[in-house]
Amino acid sequence: MAFKILIAIGAILLMVGVYAFIIEPRRLSEKHYLIRKNKERVLDISEASEMFELESEVQIAHISDLHFSRWFKPRRLKKTLRSLREAKPDMIVFTGDLIDDYKKWPVRQTKSLILALKQMQAPLGKVAVLGNHDYKSDGAGFVKEVLESAGFTVLINQELFGSNEEISLSVAGVADPSAKNAQYYYEATLAQWQLLLLHQPDYISQVKNLSMYDLVLSGHSHGGQIRLPKYYPKTDGAKTFTDSLYLPKEETLLSVNTGIGTTHLPLRFGVPPEVIYYHLSSKTEAFPEYVNPFDFKALIKEEKAKKAANKMTAKDTLLPVPTAKKAHSKANEDKIVDMSLFRRRYHQKTKKRTGS
C-alpha cells in the first residue's frame, strides 16, 4: 500500500514537473486594461478589447524579462509576435532583462534574436530600458546594441516625446540600479500622458515627483515565477510590488509585468508569461462602479451584434464591466485586483445564491 502511495506521489510530481518545465512557460497570457486620466478604477477589457476602440486613443504593448539563454531561444517569441501582430499596438515598451547572462550567451543566436525583435512593429516606435541581468557580466553594451539594431530606442536616464493625431506621450527611462547611475528625476513636459519605465518596481520609492507620471511600467519580479499555496518567492527590488496593478499615488498607476522568460530555473508554475496592453483614454471622469449582477458573455454577444449593425456609438463603448478595486492585503493596500479573480469570485457567489 505504501509503495503504491509513493508511486502515486511520484507520478503527480512528474506531471507537475512536466507542466512547469514544458507547458506553462509556453503559455501566453494577454491582458488588456482601459485606463482613463482618472485612475480610481481601471477596466479589465481582456475578453472584449475590440469593443473599446472608440474610447481608446492609443494602445501601448508592454513586454518584459525575456531572459534569452540556452533554455530560451529566439524562436520562443512566436506567440508573443503573433499577439503583437493581432493587437497592432501604437507603441511597444520593453522593461528590461533581454538576456539572462552575457557570459553564458550563445553568440550564434545573436542574429536570430535581432531578426525576431525586428518583427515587433509599432507606428509610434519601440522603447526599452535595461534590466539588472542585462548588466550582468558587463553585457549592457551588447544588449543595447542588439536592441538598437532591432529598432528599439534604449533609454538610459533619458526621455523622449512622441505623438499622433490624437495623443501625445512623454516616456522617461531609468537606468537599472545595478548600473549605479540611475536618475529618478525628470522635468514634466506638455505631453498629455507621462510614462516612466523602471525595471525594478520597488525603486519607485526613489522617484520624488512620482505624481507627475500617469503610468509607471516595470518588470523584474516574474511574479515569483513559481507559486504554490505556501510558497511564493519574492525578488529583491520587487518585494513590495510583485505583479498586476497598483495605485501608489492618486494620479499614478504602477504596472508590474511578470515577464515572458525564466531565470535560475527554466520553470513557471502559477505565473504564465504575459503581454499587457494599455488602452489610454484622455477622458477625465472616473469609470462608474457597477454593482448589479451581469452576464459578461451575454454582454459581449450583444455588443458584437451592435458593432456588426454599425450602430455602436461612443456612448455604447462604456460597458458595465466589473471595475478594479483596491485589495486590502497586508502586503500592500494599493494593489488593484485582477479582474479574472473578481469574475471568479462573482460566479462563486452566484452559485451559492442559487444553491447550485
PyMOL commands that set and color helices and strands:
alter all, ss='L'
color gray80, all
select helices_A, chain A and resi 2-26+49-52+74-87+102-104+107-118+132-138+140-149+177-179+201-206+210-212+222-224+296-308+339-354
alter helices_A, ss='H'
color red, helices_A
select strands_A, chain A and resi 29-36+43-44+58-63+91-94+126-128+152-154+158-163+168-173+193-197+215-218+244-249+252-256+274-281+335-336
alter strands_A, ss='S'
color yellow, strands_A
deselect
rebuild
show_as cartoon
